[in-house]
């Protein structure tokens, strides 16, 4: 993998978002669909069906939507229809009274769980108008409006890096790669002063699930995992400066590598299967660890946290983040 390809991957996988990404994906689907229509359907005229995978349904059903302060798929859809944002950060700017108008009548939306794993959302307004998101939370696989194909033409992304490539890229000290890593740290939600690091992480994760409106830098579709990686490294960056950036690059690319192997959305807790081993691997790399030790970390950390299952996007995720952090910091 070339540094240019790695930068392209980081650019696509690191996104700033307000709120949980599964309800945001639902809102993004509705927002994208109506943005391509001459005028959005009103609260009294819309009829829609939402087909959603069980993994996306689980998290979207339990996370609180910012500003509306309610959980549920209907809430996410209403916010999307009222959003003014034109990117994935749909909850950052929406018409609150309009969203509440859509919420008054739940009959306009029929929710249909489908037998699919991972990230999948399909919205249909009628036979010739609909949208499909699949794979990444913000990836529009198909967009049809009044029979016309409006699917955006995206450049194909490079394949996720293998471990040898991650070592090469982190050691190269490529300026643009490190600039992406620095941007991820400095734009991450700030830590709360007066708390130990593990408590800061737990509070930020729990607060995000409870509907706080702080923008968070996500990685591979997860804001919780972005917080988990970002806050420890930002502390190290404040202490060590640019010397820590190769380790940050290593962890971010390791997160992408592990997401490709373990799925970005599943019944397993991503803090256990991806973020914790990715953080531990970057810290070990900074100490001079080689591939054999990193492979052992990729195996051992998830095994130690194997009982952490995903039961939905809820404040209890903060306690899971605390436990995962204790398994990693400092790495023995």
DRENBAMI-928116 format. One record per residue (C-alpha): residue in one letter; x, y, z. Coordinates in pm, 1 decimal. Example, Ala and Ser with C-alpha at 12.3 -4.5 7.8 and 13.67 -1.06 7.14 Angstrom:
<rs>
+--------+----------+----------+----------+
! residu !       px !       py !       pz !
+--------+----------+----------+----------+
!      A !   1230.0 !   -450.0 !    780.0 !
!      S !   1367.0 !   -106.0 !    714.0 !
+--------+----------+----------+----------+
</rs>
This chain:
<rs>
+--------+----------+----------+----------+
! residu !       px !       py !       pz !
+--------+----------+----------+----------+
!      X !      0.0 !      0.0 !      0.0 !
!      X !    129.4 !    344.0 !    -93.1 !
!      X !    108.2 !    638.6 !    146.3 !
!      X !   -132.3 !    802.2 !    -96.8 !
!      X !   -366.3 !    501.6 !    -79.5 !
!      X !   -342.4 !    499.9 !    301.4 !
!      X !   -434.4 !    868.9 !    312.6 !
!      X !   -735.0 !    793.5 !     92.2 !
!      X !   -842.5 !    520.7 !    335.0 !
!      X !   -806.7 !    743.2 !    641.2 !
!      X !   -996.6 !   1022.0 !    468.1 !
!      X !  -1289.3 !    788.3 !    401.3 !
!      X !  -1284.8 !    614.0 !    739.4 !
!      X !  -1243.2 !    915.7 !    970.1 !
!      X !  -1556.4 !   1129.6 !    975.6 !
!      X !  -1676.2 !   1386.5 !   1227.4 !
!      X !  -2030.7 !   1310.8 !   1344.1 !
!      X !  -2275.2 !   1427.1 !   1610.4 !
!      X !  -2460.9 !   1133.9 !   1765.8 !
!      X !  -2448.7 !    757.8 !   1720.3 !
!      X !  -2365.8 !    642.4 !   1367.9 !
!      X !  -2643.4 !    384.2 !   1322.3 !
!      X !  -2930.0 !    631.5 !   1374.1 !
!      X !  -2718.9 !    880.2 !   1176.5 !
!      X !  -2709.1 !    634.1 !    885.6 !
!      X !  -3089.8 !    614.0 !    888.0 !
!      X !  -3115.4 !    992.5 !    901.1 !
!      X !  -2855.6 !   1023.3 !    624.5 !
!      X !  -3054.8 !    787.8 !    401.7 !
!      X !  -3370.7 !    997.8 !    440.7 !
!      X !  -3182.8 !   1325.8 !    405.6 !
!      X !  -3001.3 !   1212.0 !     91.5 !
!      X !  -3321.5 !   1085.5 !    -62.8 !
!      X !  -3531.6 !   1397.4 !     -7.2 !
!      X !  -3239.6 !   1626.8 !    -97.2 !
!      X !  -3265.8 !   1492.9 !   -451.6 !
!      X !  -3641.6 !   1553.1 !   -470.3 !
!      X !  -3800.3 !   1879.8 !   -594.5 !
!      X !  -3949.5 !   1931.2 !   -248.7 !
!      X !  -3950.8 !   1713.3 !     65.1 !
!      X !  -4271.7 !   1528.9 !    152.7 !
!      X !  -4457.1 !   1688.4 !    442.5 !
!      X !  -4531.2 !   1525.3 !    778.1 !
!      X !  -4889.9 !   1451.3 !    669.0 !
!      X !  -4810.4 !   1318.4 !    321.3 !
!      X !  -4506.1 !   1094.4 !    356.1 !
!      X !  -4529.7 !    714.7 !    351.2 !
!      X !  -4206.9 !    518.4 !    379.0 !
!      X !  -4068.2 !    173.1 !    440.3 !
!      X !  -3734.2 !    119.1 !    607.5 !
!      X !  -3557.3 !   -213.5 !    565.2 !
!      X !  -3272.9 !   -251.7 !    814.6 !
!      X !  -3023.0 !   -519.7 !    914.9 !
!      X !  -3043.2 !   -663.9 !   1264.8 !
!      X !  -2705.5 !   -516.2 !   1362.2 !
!      X !  -2803.9 !   -164.9 !   1255.0 !
!      X !  -3152.3 !   -207.6 !   1407.3 !
!      X !  -3004.9 !   -305.0 !   1746.1 !
!      X !  -2798.6 !     12.1 !   1782.6 !
!      X !  -3039.8 !    251.5 !   1613.8 !
!      X !  -3320.9 !    139.3 !   1845.2 !
!      X !  -3138.0 !    222.2 !   2167.6 !
!      X !  -2921.1 !    529.0 !   2100.6 !
!      X !  -3060.7 !    871.5 !   2187.4 !
!      X !  -3084.9 !   1113.1 !   1894.5 !
!      X !  -2920.9 !   1448.5 !   1984.8 !
!      X !  -3143.6 !   1753.7 !   2033.2 !
!      X !  -3464.2 !   1547.1 !   2009.8 !
!      X !  -3349.9 !   1351.7 !   2319.1 !
!      X !  -3543.0 !   1041.7 !   2217.9 !
!      X !  -3442.7 !    693.5 !   2115.4 !
!      X !  -3571.4 !    497.7 !   1823.4 !
!      X !  -3559.5 !    451.7 !   1450.4 !
!      X !  -3857.7 !    680.2 !   1392.6 !
!      X !  -3672.7 !    958.8 !   1576.6 !
!      X !  -3366.7 !    916.2 !   1354.5 !
!      X !  -3579.7 !    917.5 !   1040.0 !
!      X !  -3764.1 !   1231.9 !   1150.7 !
!      X !  -3436.3 !   1412.0 !   1218.7 !
!      X !  -3308.3 !   1308.2 !    875.8 !
!      X !  -3615.7 !   1446.0 !    700.5 !
!      X !  -3568.1 !   1775.8 !    885.7 !
!      X !  -3189.0 !   1792.4 !    846.0 !
!      X !  -3016.4 !   2076.7 !    665.6 !
!      X !  -2678.4 !   1902.1 !    645.1 !
!      X !  -2553.8 !   1770.2 !    312.1 !
!      X !  -2299.9 !   1525.1 !    452.2 !
!      X !  -2308.5 !   1236.2 !    698.4 !
!      X !  -2315.4 !   1472.1 !    997.4 !
!      X !  -2695.2 !   1490.0 !    973.0 !
!      X !  -2767.5 !   1558.2 !   1341.6 !
!      X !  -2544.7 !   1866.0 !   1348.3 !
!      X !  -2807.7 !   2088.1 !   1184.1 !
!      X !  -3176.7 !   2011.5 !   1154.8 !
!      X !  -3509.2 !   2190.4 !   1196.1 !
!      X !  -3622.0 !   2078.9 !   1541.6 !
!      X !  -3990.7 !   2180.5 !   1513.3 !
!      X !  -4014.4 !   2010.2 !   1172.1 !
!      X !  -3858.7 !   1691.0 !   1310.4 !
!      X !  -4112.1 !   1692.8 !   1594.0 !
!      X !  -4391.3 !   1727.8 !   1340.4 !
!      X !  -4278.1 !   1404.1 !   1173.2 !
!      X !  -4265.3 !   1239.5 !   1515.8 !
!      X !  -4627.9 !   1315.9 !   1596.7 !
!      X !  -4752.6 !   1047.9 !   1359.0 !
!      X !  -4563.4 !    719.0 !   1365.5 !
!      X !  -4785.3 !    556.7 !   1104.6 !
!      X !  -4599.3 !    705.7 !    807.9 !
!      X !  -4297.4 !    477.8 !    868.1 !
!      X !  -4300.9 !     99.4 !    850.4 !
!      X !  -3981.4 !    -62.2 !    983.8 !
!      X !  -3888.8 !   -402.3 !    841.7 !
!      X !  -3592.9 !   -590.7 !    997.6 !
!      X !  -3411.8 !   -804.0 !    738.4 !
!      X !  -3195.1 !  -1112.4 !    777.9 !
!      X !  -2866.0 !   -940.6 !    707.2 !
!      X !  -2557.7 !   -878.6 !    915.2 !
!      X !  -2349.2 !   -563.7 !    925.1 !
!      X !  -2456.2 !   -224.0 !    799.3 !
!      X !  -2761.0 !   -221.7 !    572.0 !
!      X !  -3035.8 !     39.4 !    541.2 !
!      X !  -3289.1 !     67.9 !    257.9 !
!      X !  -3557.7 !    336.8 !    240.6 !
!      X !  -3841.0 !    323.0 !    -10.8 !
!      X !  -4091.2 !    603.3 !    -57.9 !
!      X !  -4258.5 !    437.5 !   -355.3 !
!      X !  -4182.8 !    196.0 !   -638.8 !
!      X !  -3947.3 !    436.6 !   -818.7 !
!      X !  -3788.9 !    631.5 !   -530.2 !
!      X !  -3552.4 !    477.9 !   -277.0 !
!      X !  -3199.4 !    451.3 !   -140.5 !
!      X !  -2970.2 !    175.0 !    -12.1 !
!      X !  -2677.9 !    222.0 !    227.3 !
!      X !  -2454.7 !    -80.8 !    263.1 !
!      X !  -2111.4 !   -166.9 !    405.2 !
!      X !  -1991.8 !    170.6 !    532.4 !
!      X !  -2246.1 !    382.3 !    717.3 !
!      X !  -2222.6 !    659.3 !    456.3 !
!      X !  -2187.0 !    446.5 !    143.1 !
!      X !  -2476.1 !    498.5 !    -98.4 !
!      X !  -2498.4 !    175.0 !   -292.8 !
!      X !  -2810.0 !    277.4 !   -484.6 !
!      X !  -3012.3 !    597.6 !   -513.4 !
!      X !  -3315.7 !    620.8 !   -742.0 !
!      X !  -3547.6 !    924.2 !   -748.5 !
!      X !  -3861.4 !    911.5 !   -960.7 !
!      X !  -3707.9 !    635.1 !  -1168.6 !
!      X !  -3380.0 !    818.4 !  -1236.6 !
!      X !  -3056.1 !    667.4 !  -1109.5 !
!      X !  -2884.3 !    926.7 !   -888.4 !
!      X !  -2627.3 !    692.2 !   -735.9 !
!      X !  -2304.9 !    889.5 !   -670.7 !
!      X !  -2002.2 !    764.6 !   -860.8 !
!      X !  -1729.9 !    703.8 !   -604.7 !
!      X !  -1372.2 !    604.4 !   -664.9 !
!      X !  -1310.4 !    252.9 !   -532.7 !
!      X !  -1125.1 !    250.8 !   -202.2 !
!      X !   -796.0 !     65.6 !   -160.3 !
!      X !   -805.9 !   -268.2 !     15.2 !
!      X !   -742.4 !   -252.7 !    392.2 !
!      X !   -372.4 !   -281.2 !    475.3 !
!      X !   -210.1 !   -602.9 !    591.2 !
!      X !     15.3 !   -595.7 !    896.3 !
!      X !    345.1 !   -562.5 !    705.6 !
!      X !    206.9 !   -260.9 !    519.8 !
!      X !     97.7 !   -100.1 !    846.7 !
!      X !    453.3 !   -128.8 !    979.2 !
!      X !    598.3 !     21.4 !    661.6 !
!      X !    354.0 !    310.7 !    655.0 !
!      X !    394.5 !    397.9 !   1023.4 !
!      X !    773.6 !    388.4 !    997.2 !
!      X !    780.6 !    603.9 !    683.3 !
!      X !    683.2 !    924.6 !    871.2 !
!      X !    484.8 !   1037.7 !    567.9 !
!      X !    379.9 !   1401.6 !    627.6 !
!      X !     23.0 !   1373.2 !    494.7 !
!      X !    -42.8 !   1050.2 !    684.5 !
!      X !     74.9 !   1208.4 !   1007.1 !
!      X !   -126.0 !   1522.4 !    930.8 !
!      X !   -438.9 !   1304.6 !    907.9 !
!      X !   -349.2 !   1141.0 !   1238.3 !
!      X !   -292.4 !   1479.1 !   1404.8 !
!      X !   -622.8 !   1611.5 !   1271.7 !
!      X !   -800.3 !   1305.5 !   1414.0 !
!      X !   -653.7 !   1380.6 !   1758.0 !
!      X !   -705.3 !   1754.3 !   1767.0 !
!      X !  -1063.7 !   1746.2 !   1636.1 !
!      X !  -1170.2 !   1462.3 !   1864.2 !
!      X !  -1422.6 !   1548.3 !   2134.9 !
!      X !  -1223.9 !   1711.4 !   2416.8 !
!      X !  -1163.7 !   1529.8 !   2742.1 !
!      X !  -1333.6 !   1653.8 !   3057.0 !
!      X !  -1087.2 !   1801.6 !   3302.2 !
!      X !  -1062.7 !   1668.3 !   3653.4 !
!      X !  -1114.0 !   1300.5 !   3572.4 !
!      X !   -867.3 !   1014.5 !   3521.4 !
!      X !   -820.2 !    918.3 !   3157.1 !
!      X !  -1028.5 !    599.8 !   3179.6 !
!      X !  -1314.2 !    797.1 !   3336.8 !
!      X !  -1293.6 !   1062.1 !   3066.3 !
!      X !  -1326.9 !    792.9 !   2798.7 !
!      X !  -1613.9 !    619.6 !   2979.9 !
!      X !  -1801.3 !    947.8 !   3033.4 !
!      X !  -1761.4 !   1061.8 !   2674.3 !
!      X !  -1879.3 !    725.2 !   2539.6 !
!      X !  -2176.3 !    706.9 !   2778.1 !
!      X !  -2271.3 !   1067.9 !   2710.1 !
!      X !  -2264.8 !   1014.3 !   2336.1 !
!      X !  -2503.8 !    721.1 !   2369.2 !
!      X !  -2730.1 !    938.2 !   2586.2 !
!      X !  -2767.3 !   1198.6 !   2312.6 !
!      X !  -2499.7 !   1457.7 !   2388.3 !
!      X !  -2440.2 !   1684.8 !   2089.1 !
!      X !  -2058.7 !   1695.7 !   2101.3 !
!      X !  -1901.6 !   1630.8 !   1758.3 !
!      X !  -1692.9 !   1313.1 !   1763.0 !
!      X !  -1429.3 !   1188.9 !   1520.3 !
!      X !  -1540.6 !    842.5 !   1414.3 !
!      X !  -1317.0 !    566.2 !   1280.2 !
!      X !  -1455.8 !    281.6 !   1066.8 !
!      X !  -1806.9 !    400.3 !   1143.9 !
!      X !  -1774.4 !    412.6 !   1523.1 !
!      X !  -1758.2 !    722.6 !   1737.9 !
!      X !  -1706.2 !    520.3 !   2056.1 !
!      X !  -1401.3 !    356.4 !   1905.8 !
!      X !  -1283.7 !    696.1 !   1782.9 !
!      X !  -1304.5 !    832.6 !   2138.4 !
!      X !  -1127.0 !    523.3 !   2272.0 !
!      X !   -833.7 !    575.7 !   2034.8 !
!      X !   -833.5 !    954.3 !   2029.3 !
!      X !   -827.5 !   1061.3 !   2394.5 !
!      X !   -526.4 !    851.5 !   2507.7 !
!      X !   -320.6 !    955.9 !   2207.9 !
!      X !   -411.4 !   1320.5 !   2248.6 !
!      X !   -271.3 !   1306.0 !   2600.8 !
!      X !     46.6 !   1146.9 !   2466.6 !
!      X !     61.2 !   1406.3 !   2187.4 !
!      X !     46.7 !   1683.7 !   2447.4 !
!      X !    341.3 !   1519.4 !   2627.4 !
!      X !    552.7 !   1396.5 !   2335.9 !
!      X !    445.0 !   1602.2 !   2036.1 !
!      X !    494.3 !   1465.5 !   1685.1 !
!      X !    706.0 !   1175.5 !   1813.4 !
!      X !    384.9 !    985.8 !   1896.5 !
!      X !    226.9 !   1029.8 !   1552.7 !
!      X !    372.8 !    709.8 !   1399.0 !
!      X !    199.5 !    514.5 !   1675.5 !
!      X !   -126.7 !    697.4 !   1601.2 !
!      X !    -93.3 !    613.0 !   1231.2 !
!      X !    -27.1 !    251.2 !   1329.2 !
!      X !   -339.2 !    233.0 !   1548.9 !
!      X !   -566.2 !    397.5 !   1291.7 !
!      X !   -452.6 !    162.1 !   1015.7 !
!      X !   -474.1 !   -132.3 !   1257.2 !
!      X !   -834.1 !    -30.9 !   1330.5 !
!      X !   -913.5 !    -44.3 !    958.0 !
!      X !   -731.7 !   -377.7 !    927.0 !
!      X !   -922.9 !   -530.2 !   1218.9 !
!      X !  -1256.3 !   -390.2 !   1098.0 !
!      X !  -1208.4 !   -570.2 !    768.6 !
!      X !  -1141.9 !   -896.8 !    954.2 !
!      X !  -1415.8 !   -865.1 !   1218.9 !
!      X !  -1688.2 !   -659.5 !   1046.0 !
!      X !  -1746.1 !   -298.2 !   1140.1 !
!      X !  -2088.2 !   -375.8 !   1285.9 !
!      X !  -2171.2 !   -703.3 !   1459.5 !
!      X !  -2302.6 !   -862.1 !   1778.9 !
!      X !  -1951.7 !   -840.0 !   1928.5 !
!      X !  -1838.0 !   -525.2 !   2105.4 !
!      X !  -1611.1 !   -334.6 !   1867.9 !
!      X !  -1414.7 !   -190.1 !   2159.0 !
!      X !  -1303.4 !   -545.5 !   2239.3 !
!      X !  -1243.7 !   -676.2 !   1888.6 !
!      X !  -1100.6 !   -364.9 !   1721.4 !
!      X !  -1033.4 !    -48.0 !   1920.3 !
!      X !   -863.0 !   -205.2 !   2223.9 !
!      X !   -624.3 !   -423.9 !   2019.9 !
!      X !   -560.6 !   -134.8 !   1778.4 !
!      X !   -466.6 !     97.7 !   2064.9 !
!      X !   -252.8 !   -167.9 !   2232.5 !
!      X !    -78.4 !   -243.8 !   1902.7 !
!      X !      7.7 !    122.0 !   1839.4 !
!      X !    149.7 !    161.6 !   2189.7 !
!      X !    351.3 !   -156.8 !   2146.5 !
!      X !    478.6 !    -33.3 !   1809.2 !
!      X !    597.8 !    286.0 !   1981.0 !
!      X !    801.1 !     65.7 !   2217.9 !
!      X !    960.9 !   -116.2 !   1926.0 !
!      X !    742.4 !   -427.4 !   1908.2 !
!      X !    762.2 !   -643.0 !   1597.6 !
!      X !    498.0 !   -831.1 !   1398.0 !
!      X !    496.2 !  -1135.8 !   1626.6 !
!      X !    406.2 !   -928.0 !   1932.8 !
!      X !    143.0 !   -732.5 !   1740.6 !
!      X !    -17.1 !  -1056.3 !   1619.4 !
!      X !    -23.6 !  -1176.1 !   1979.7 !
!      X !   -197.4 !   -852.2 !   2085.2 !
!      X !   -453.9 !   -893.1 !   1807.3 !
!      X !   -527.8 !  -1239.1 !   1945.1 !
!      X !   -496.2 !  -1191.0 !   2320.7 !
!      X !   -680.5 !   -863.0 !   2383.1 !
!      X !  -1008.9 !   -977.3 !   2221.7 !
!      X !   -979.6 !  -1308.9 !   2404.5 !
!      X !   -951.3 !  -1128.7 !   2739.3 !
!      X !  -1260.5 !   -922.0 !   2652.8 !
!      X !  -1455.9 !  -1200.9 !   2485.6 !
!      X !  -1757.8 !  -1162.2 !   2714.0 !
!      X !  -1818.2 !   -803.3 !   2599.2 !
!      X !  -2113.1 !   -833.3 !   2361.5 !
!      X !  -2297.9 !   -555.0 !   2181.7 !
!      X !  -2642.5 !   -518.2 !   2335.3 !
!      X !  -2720.1 !   -189.8 !   2165.9 !
!      X !  -2591.3 !    166.2 !   2167.6 !
!      X !  -2659.8 !    272.5 !   2525.1 !
!      X !  -2489.6 !    448.4 !   2818.1 !
!      X !  -2366.2 !    108.3 !   2944.9 !
!      X !  -2113.9 !    126.6 !   2659.2 !
!      X !  -1919.2 !    362.9 !   2886.2 !
!      X !  -1855.2 !     84.3 !   3137.5 !
!      X !  -1741.8 !   -141.7 !   2852.8 !
!      X !  -1501.5 !    128.0 !   2736.5 !
!      X !  -1359.4 !    153.9 !   3088.4 !
!      X !  -1301.2 !   -220.2 !   3107.9 !
!      X !  -1147.6 !   -235.9 !   2761.0 !
!      X !   -917.1 !     53.4 !   2847.7 !
!      X !   -798.5 !   -120.7 !   3164.4 !
!      X !   -703.4 !   -420.9 !   2951.1 !
!      X !   -479.0 !   -200.2 !   2739.0 !
!      X !   -335.9 !     91.9 !   2938.4 !
!      X !    -54.3 !     56.4 !   3005.1 !
!      X !     20.7 !   -249.7 !   2796.3 !
!      X !    227.5 !   -491.4 !   3013.5 !
+--------+----------+----------+----------+
</rs>
